[in-house]
Amino acid sequence: MGIIAGASRGAAAGVLATAAMDLLWYRRYRDGGGEASFTRWELSTDAHDFGADAPAPARVGKRIADAVGIDLDDSLVAPTNNVVHWMTGVGWGMVAGIAASVLPAPTLGVGVGTGATAWGTSYAVLGRLGIYKAITEYDEATLWKDLSAHLVFGLTLGVALGAAKVLRRR
């Protein structure tokens, strides 16, 4: 399989994996007493601007927009959050799809490894940018909740890539 085909399959798998991770986060939200529908929860944020209370993807999107000279109005915090969040999931899916196309490793291992790498990278990069605190400043429960969500992402990614491989052989 070529790299372009692998990236394409990975992008599709990234969509599924991001949805699976979000469903886990939504279940946790509901278990904690949240009442919003999945759609409302997924597409909104309580943040009213791109400040410290905004979700990390929104703040990353604002940084990127600022870097290229685009002024994002505070009314765009929720859509910015969603675009960056989903593009990140698709992007990591593409990385996994390419890796699965060139490595002899099982797709499940590639997926789970990608999920764990995405988790670690987010703390390394976003910590350096001041969007996250240093990883050492988070308690174990918070880190585990986040890591486990990324492992669900990775597991789903690996299963989707494996299914694509099986379907391709038919």
N, C-alpha and C positions, 0 to 999 in steps of 0.2 A: 504494500500500500504506500502511496506517495505521501509526502509531507502535507500537501494541500488537502488531500482527501482526509488525512489524519486530523488536520486542524478543523476541517468542516465537521467531521464526526465528533470531535471534541467539543466544538461549539454547541452542537445539539445536546451532547451529554452534559455540558455545563449548565444549560437551561434546566434540564431535569434535576441536576444536583443542587442547583440554587433553590429550586422550588422545594426540594426535599428538606434542605436546611431551614428554609423559611417556615415550612410546616412544623418542624420541631420547635423553632423559636415561638411560633404562634401558639402551639400547644402549651408551652411553658407560660406564655402570657395569659392564656385562658385559665390555666391551673392556678395562676397567681391572682385571679379575680378580674382579669380584663374582660370586657364585654363587647368590644367592637367586632364587627364581622371580619372575616379574613381579608376581604378586599379592602375595607377601610383601614385595617391595621397595616396591610402591606403597602398601601399607596400613600399613607400619611405619616406625619411626624408631629409631635407636640412642640417642636422647636419653631420659633417664629422668625429666626434669623440664622445666619451661618456662624454664630458664636459658639462658645464652649459647650452649650447644651445641645447643639445640633449633632446628629449621628455622624460617625466618622466618614462614611461615603460622601455625605453632603459637604463636609469640610474639605475633603480631598478634591471634590469637584470644584469647589470655590477656589481652592489654591491653583488648580489647573487653569480655570477661567481667568483668574487674575494674571497668571503667568503669560497668557497669550493675549492679554488686553481686552478681555470680555468682562463687562460689568454685570454681575448677576444680581438682580433684585431679590430682596429677602423673601418675596412671595414665591420664589423658585426653589426654596430649600427642599421641599418634599419631592418634586420631580427630579431635582439634581441628585438627591439621595438615592432614588430608585434607579436612575440611569447608571450612576457609578456602581451601585451595588450589583445590578444585573450584568453590567459590562465586566465587572471584576470576576464574577462567576463564570461567564462565558470565556473570558480571557484565560483563567486557570484551566477551564475545560479544553481550550485549544492547546495549551501547553501539554496537558495530559494526553490529548489525542495525538500530538506529534510524537511524544515520548513512546506511546504505545505502538506507533507505526514504525519506530526505528529500534526499539529495545526488545530483547527476547523475554523481558519480564512479563508475568501474567498481568492482564489488565486490572484485576482487582488490586494488586499490589501497586500498580501505577496510580490508580485512583486514590487509594488510601494515602499513599505517599504524597500525592499532590495536595490532598486536603490538609495533611499535617504540615506540609511546607507552606501552604497558604496561611495557615494559622501562625506559624512562627515568623514568617515574613511580615505579616501585618503588625506584629508587636515590634519587630526590629525596625521596620521602615516608619510606621506611624508614631512609634516612640521617638525616633530621631526628629520627626517633623513637629513634635509637640502636640499631635492629635491624640495619641495615647500617652498614658504615663509609662514610665519604664516598667518592664514586665515584672521586676522584683517588687513593685509597689502594689501589685494586685494580690488578693488572697487566693488561696488554692481553689476555693469553691467557684470563684469567678473564672479563673483560668480553665478549670475543668468544664464548666458549662460552655465556654467558648470553644475549647478544643473538641469536646464531644460533638458540638454542632458541625465543626469542620470535618470531623471524622464521618459524620452522616453524609456530608457533602461528598467526601472522598469515596466512601463506600458506594453511594449512588452513582458517582462518576465512573467508578470501576465496573460496576454492573452494566451500566449503559454502554460503555465502550466494549465490554465483552459481548453484549447482545448484538452490537453493531458488527462485531467480528464474525459472530456465528451467522447472522443474516447475510453478510457479504459472501460467505462460502456457499450459500444455497443457490 
